Amino acid sequence: DYSLTGLEENLSCDTLGAIILQTLRRIPDVLWKSRTRPNVRPVADTFCSQFTLGLVSCATTGRVPVLSQITWSLVGLTKLILLYLRKLSGSEQPLPCTSIQIGKNLKSRIHRDRNNQGLSYITGLGNYSGGETFFEDNDGPDSFVMPEDVKRIGRKGDSLRGWNKCIREEIVTFNG
């Protein structure tokens, strides 16, 4: 985890992002390994590298939101990410959120998040290529051809309208 010093508020977004990446790189691979969210990971994969900080709900909790187990181990990192998001957004107020989904080298399949309430935010950190995310919107200028059938979204070959947005070191707001 990251140990807060009390000086983080004075750091730039670039410096905060670098500290977050450094902290994430120290997390052992076993903690990244997730078999959940099969609608997000590539079809042939049985797991992907991701975890959730903050509130989660699942069948084992009777769908009652509880703090994810990993949040208890990464409280400092969670606070640092929330500060980074606030500073990156340019807001004086914290961004309202209940959960932070962290992915490592994750190329998500097209999906629609079911449990999101209100607005959602996405950003990307690190040195990588690509990183565009498609957001469905009938008024959007971009199109996306469905590579597979996805319930409540479309069938293979359908063309969706929306926006392709680069998320690297930018906050994109969307309705999940």
N, C-alpha and C positions, 0 to 999 in steps of 0.2 A: 504494500500500500504506500501511499504518499503521505508524508508527515507535513502537515501545514505549518508554515513558519509565521504566519500573520502578515507577511509582506507581499503576498500574492496579488492583492488588490492593485498594487503599484506596477505590476508586470504588464508588458505588452501582450497582445493576443499571440504574436509569434512565439514569444518566450513561453507563455502558458501552453500553447500547442506542443512545443518541443518537450516540455516537462511531462505532459500527458502521454505523448508517444513513448518517451523513455520509461515511464511507469508501466504502460501497457506491455511493452516489450519484456519486462521483467516477470510478467505473469506466466506461470508454467503452462505448457500446452494442454495438460490434462484439465485445467480449469476452463479452457476455451472450448473444449469438445462438447458439442451439443447435438442431441438427437431430436430435439424439439423443433417445431416450426417446419415440418416437411413441405409445406406450401411455398417456402422461401428458398430452400437449398436446391441445388441442381438435382434433377430427377434420379440420376444414377448414384448419387451420394447418400450414404447412410448417416452422415453427420456433417456438420460444418463448424466453423470456429466463430462462436458468438456467445454472448451472455447478456443478461438484463440486470441493470442496477435500478433500485427503487422498487416500486410495487409491481407484483405479478399476481395473476389469478389463474388457477388451474383446477382440475377435477379433485386433486388431493386436498385442496383447501376449501372445497365446496363452492368454488368460484368467488370466494371472499378474498379481496386483495390483501396481500401480506408482503412484507419486505423479502426480496429474494435473498437466498442464503449467502450469495457472494457479496451482496451489499454490505453485510456486517463485516466482511474482511477488507472491504475497499471503501470505507467511509471517507477517507481523505481524498481519494481519487474522485469519488462521486461529487464532493464539494468543489474540487478543482474543475471538473468538467462543467458543473453548473455556473461557476464564475466565468469560465471561458465562453460558454454559450451566451451569457449575458453581455459580456464585453464585445463579442463578435457581432451580436445583434445591434449594438449601439444603444441599448436600453439602460436606463438607470435602475429599472426594476428587474427582478429575476423573471425568466421566462416561465410561465406556468406549465408544469409537467409533473407526471407521476412516475414515469419510467424513462430510462435511457437504455436503448438497445445498442450494444457495442458489437461490431463485426470485424473480423480480421481476415483480410484477403477474401472477402465474401462477394460473389457475384450473384445477386438475388434473381430469382425467377420473377416474372411479373406476378403480382399478388395484390390483394386488398387487405389491409389490416382490419380485423373484425372488432377488436376490443378498444380501439382508440376512441376517446371522448374529446370532442373539440379539436382545436388545431394541433398539428404535429409539426415537428421541426427535424430537419436532417442536415448534416454537414459531414465532411470527410477530412481526415488528417492523413498525412504521410506522403511518401514519394511513390506515386503510382501513375499508371497511364489509364486513360478512360475516366471512369468515375461519374459519367452522366447518369442521371436518374430520370425516368419517364414518369410524368404525372398526367393521368388521364383527365382531359377537360375538352368537352365538345367544341369549345371556342378556341382551342389551342391551334397554333400554326404548324405543329409537327405531327408526324404519324408514326405509328408503331405497328408492325405486322406480327400478329400472335404466332409464336413458334409452336404452341401447343394449346389444347383445350384447357380452359380454366373456368370453373364454375363461377357464375355471377359476373364474369368479365367478358368472355368471348370464346369463339372456337378458333382452332388452328386456321391461319390464313386470313382471319378478320383483320381489318385495319382500324386501329383506334386513333382518335384525335387527342392531342394533348401538347405537353411541353417537355422537351429534353432540356434538362438543366444541369450544369456543372455544379457539383456540391463541394468541391475542394475549397476548404477555408472560407466557405460562404454558408450562411444559414438560409435554407429554403423552407418556407412555410407551406404546408399543404393540409388538406383534409384527408386523413388516413382512411 
